[in-house]
Amino acid sequence: MANTPIDSELVRALAGLLDETNLTEIEYDTGSLRIRVARGAAPAAPVTIAAPAAAPAAAAAPAASVEDLSKHPGAVASPMVGVVYLASEPGAPQFVNVGDTVSEGQTLLLIEAMKTFNPIRAPRGGKVSRILVSDGHPVEFGEPLLIIE
Amino acid sequence: MPPPFRLLALDSIDSTNDEARRQADAGAGHGLVIMAAEQTAGRGRRGRQWVSPRGNLHCSLLLQPGRPLAEAAQLSFAAGLSLAEALEGLCPGVRFQCKWPNDVLCEGRKIAGMLLETVGQGDHLILGLGVDVVAAPDPALYPAISLREAGSEVSAEEVLSAFVARFSHWFTLWQSQGFAPLREAWLAKAKGLGEEVVVRLDKESVTGIFAGLDSAGGLMLDVANNGGRRLILAGDVFFPVR
């Protein structure tokens, strides 16, 4: 799917919905394609829209980012649904920051589900180029958590 | 203890979960049970301190569930249910209930705390358990009680032995039949099912009706004021006082 052209109609439709509903973020997932449209930097709890509404005439789109980072070669995917934590406990320094060089096996973050804590470890060494999740927020199975390049 | 469970009894340790991790790093396998008379750095969820005086039970079980991480979290329910059943057997006439996901309540108050952590590449799971046998800490997040206060004279060793026996049963059943029987048995002992609860999340609190457990163990919450159904995977559950 690497050569799939960006469906700008769909993105515009989602951006329109974002304005209309005053949401901060919309995530659209067909199984093979996932698009997240968000305003600002801080993601709220994602709202999944089952099917796109008829595309309204393209209004001036809000700052939209189109991401399908799950196929990024450096993506570290979540092995489970749960809540993600960037530090071992509130107030502690983050396990890793953007720009850090990590080695294989190093703890990157924690995911909690049903009071079970699972450290997510670096599958390989490299440099953390992006952290895609925010502390205390839910993550889905297979969701890209961060990028190591 | 039923095999493969075997006991390593210590006098004093920083934390039985930390010792279990060191034992796993040193090659220990499934079934090691570590018990300490006291912990000097007992921990709870998200770095909370767990007060661990002598006479209470502090122990950790080292497990190799042989299942993906997402399923291993279901052992939280096996742990809570096993402890509730063990205490019911030891303390006739005292009421024990389960609170999502793995708390055990005695006469409505918290009698134990658990902390599950995976180690290594997720193949080992450490189940940490603290039971207030002789003393409960000052009320903090949730009202607490000890087995002594509830009128029972049992010892920490007796609680551990009864717990491991029940846990061995549920662990084996979970491995052969999956989550369904465990989920059903847990729900039969759950406090607040169908009633209003407050769930404190990392950054907010949500009020709603505790509608049940999903197939993975998440708490299904029908949010108040037609807020829809929300699936809770992590948080602290409270029951409003009426």
Chai-1 contact restraints between the chains, C-beta under 6 A:
chainA,res_idxA,chainB,res_idxB,connection_type,confidence,min_distance_angstrom,max_distance_angstrom,comment,restraint_id
A,P79,B,L69,contact,1.0,0.0,6.0,A-B,restraint_1
A,M80,B,L69,contact,1.0,0.0,6.0,A-B,restraint_2
A,M80,B,A70,contact,1.0,0.0,6.0,A-B,restraint_3
A,G82,B,L233,contact,1.0,0.0,6.0,A-B,restraint_4
A,V83,B,L233,contact,1.0,0.0,6.0,A-B,restraint_5
A,V83,B,A234,contact,1.0,0.0,6.0,A-B,restraint_6
A,E89,B,R46,contact,1.0,0.0,6.0,A-B,restraint_7
A,E89,B,G47,contact,1.0,0.0,6.0,A-B,restraint_8
A,E112,B,A234,contact,1.0,0.0,6.0,A-B,restraint_9
A,A113,B,A73,contact,1.0,0.0,6.0,A-B,restraint_10
A,A113,B,L233,contact,1.0,0.0,6.0,A-B,restraint_11
A,M114,B,A73,contact,1.0,0.0,6.0,A-B,restraint_12
A,M114,B,S76,contact,1.0,0.0,6.0,A-B,restraint_13
A,M114,B,P101,contact,1.0,0.0,6.0,A-B,restraint_14
A,M114,B,G217,contact,1.0,0.0,6.0,A-B,restraint_15
A,K115,B,S76,contact,1.0,0.0,6.0,A-B,restraint_16
A,K115,B,P101,contact,1.0,0.0,6.0,A-B,restraint_17
A,K115,B,N102,contact,1.0,0.0,6.0,A-B,restraint_18
A,T116,B,A73,contact,1.0,0.0,6.0,A-B,restraint_19
A,T116,B,S76,contact,1.0,0.0,6.0,A-B,restraint_20
A,T116,B,L116,contact,1.0,0.0,6.0,A-B,restraint_21
A,F117,B,E117,contact,1.0,0.0,6.0,A-B,restraint_22
A,N118,B,L69,contact,1.0,0.0,6.0,A-B,restraint_23
A,N118,B,T118,contact,1.0,0.0,6.0,A-B,restraint_24
A,G136,B,D202,contact,1.0,0.0,6.0,A-B,restraint_25
A,G136,B,K203,contact,1.0,0.0,6.0,A-B,restraint_26
